[in-house]
Amino acid sequence: MVVGGSRGIGAAVATQLARHGAGVVVNRREQDVAEQTAAGIAAGGGAAVSYPGSPADPAIAESLITRCIDLFGGVHILVNCAGIAEPAGSSILDISPSQFRELLDSHLGTVFATCREAAPRMVEQGGASIVNTGSVAFLGDYGGTGYPAGKGAVTSLTLAIAAELKQHKVRANVVCPGQRPGCPAGRITRPHRRPEPARLA
């Protein structure tokens, strides 16, 4: 299951998983975009289906995991790449409560809902792997308020999940990509605040 799997890192991950023999459920809120990615994977000989919707909604998260199990016999890998960008120049001085909640829900809410649904199934089947996408923006050096808060919370939640589930042979890791073309963090970066390499490390 690749949440946010129709573009960027998510699409690349979904494609590579399929190339290595995995059946992949590609999720994105917009149905047409998810279908295009799944169709591209299938055209290349992979097994993939699309499933639209926002998995921050617990009902959608449940149906996503159920769909994956029904189609492919289990949920062995869950990758969370979904999220939205914060408006350029956003800061604590002007972000609204609704904008902040939307950002947290998109990042932290999605990870919580999908992991909560997948974890019991992963334990039952004897093990699996969870990979959540964080961001170096959690350091606070890239500007913004809701985006770094959401990504920082994803990192903390993933560490907690890893500690809780290791006895069940379920791994949980968080990957924090750096700035790259088109990434949400890049849209809010203030050049003078870019962190030094040592701080990133």
Long-range contacts (C-beta under 8 A, 24 or more apart in sequence): 1-25, 1-27, 1-64, 1-65, 1-68, 1-75, 1-77, 1-78, 1-79, 1-114, 1-118, 2-26, 2-27, 2-79, 2-81, 3-27, 3-55, 3-64, 3-78, 3-79, 3-80, 3-81, 3-82, 3-110, 3-114, 4-28, 4-80, 4-81, 4-82, 4-83, 4-110, 4-133, 5-34, 5-37, 5-79, 5-81, 6-30, 6-33, 6-34, 6-36, 6-37, 6-50, 7-33, 7-37, 8-81, 8-182, 8-183, 9-81, 9-133, 9-177, 10-79, 10-81, 10-82, 10-133, 11-37, 13-79, 13-81, 14-41, 14-48, 14-79, 15-40, 15-41, 15-44, 15-46, 17-77, 17-79, 18-44, 18-46, 18-47, 18-48, 19-44, 19-46, 22-47, 22-72, 22-76, 22-77, 23-47, 23-48, 23-71, 23-72, 24-48, 24-49, 25-49, 25-50, 25-51, 25-64, 25-67, 25-68, 25-71, 25-72, 26-50, 26-51, 27-51, 27-52, 27-53, 27-55, 27-64, 27-82, 28-52, 28-82, 29-53, 29-54, 47-72, 54-110, 55-82, 55-110, 55-113, 55-114, 56-105, 56-106, 56-109, 56-110, 56-113, 57-113, 58-113, 58-116, 58-117, 60-113, 61-110, 61-113, 61-114, 61-116, 61-117, 62-117, 64-114, 64-117, 65-114, 65-117, 65-118, 65-121, 69-121, 74-121, 74-125, 74-128, 75-118, 75-121, 75-122, 75-125, 75-128, 76-122, 76-125, 76-128, 76-129, 77-128, 77-129, 77-130, 77-131, 78-114, 78-115, 78-118, 78-122, 78-128, 78-129, 78-130, 78-131, 79-130, 79-131, 79-132, 79-133, 80-110, 80-111, 80-114, 80-115, 80-130, 80-131, 80-132, 80-133, 80-154, 81-133, 82-106, 82-107, 82-110, 83-107, 83-110, 83-133, 83-147, 83-150, 83-151, 83-184, 84-184, 85-147, 85-184, 85-187, 85-188, 86-144, 86-145, 86-146, 86-147, 86-184, 86-187, 86-188, 87-188, 88-187, 88-188, 89-143, 89-188, 90-143, 90-144, 90-145, 90-146, 90-188, 91-143, 91-144, 91-145, 92-145, 95-145, 95-146, 99-146, 100-145, 100-146, 100-149, 102-146, 103-146, 103-147, 103-149, 103-150, 104-146, 104-149, 104-150, 104-153, 106-150, 107-147, 107-150, 107-151, 107-153, 107-154, 108-150, 108-153, 108-154, 108-157, 111-154, 111-157, 111-158, 112-157, 115-157, 115-161, 115-172, 119-161, 119-165, 119-170, 122-165, 122-168, 122-170, 123-165, 123-168, 123-170, 126-169, 127-168, 127-169, 127-170, 127-171, 128-169, 128-170, 128-171, 129-170, 129-171, 129-172, 129-173, 130-158, 130-161, 130-170, 130-171, 130-172, 130-173, 131-172, 131-173, 131-174, 131-175, 132-157, 132-158, 132-172, 132-173, 132-174, 132-175, 133-174, 133-175, 133-176, 133-177, 134-158, 134-174, 134-175, 134-176, 135-176, 135-177, 135-183, 135-184, 135-185, 136-176, 136-177, 136-178, 136-179, 136-185, 136-195, 136-200, 137-184, 137-185, 137-188, 138-176, 139-195, 139-199, 139-200, 141-193, 141-194, 141-195, 141-199, 142-179, 142-185, 142-188, 142-189, 142-190, 142-193, 142-194, 143-188, 143-189, 143-190, 143-193, 144-185, 144-188, 147-184, 147-185, 147-188, 151-176
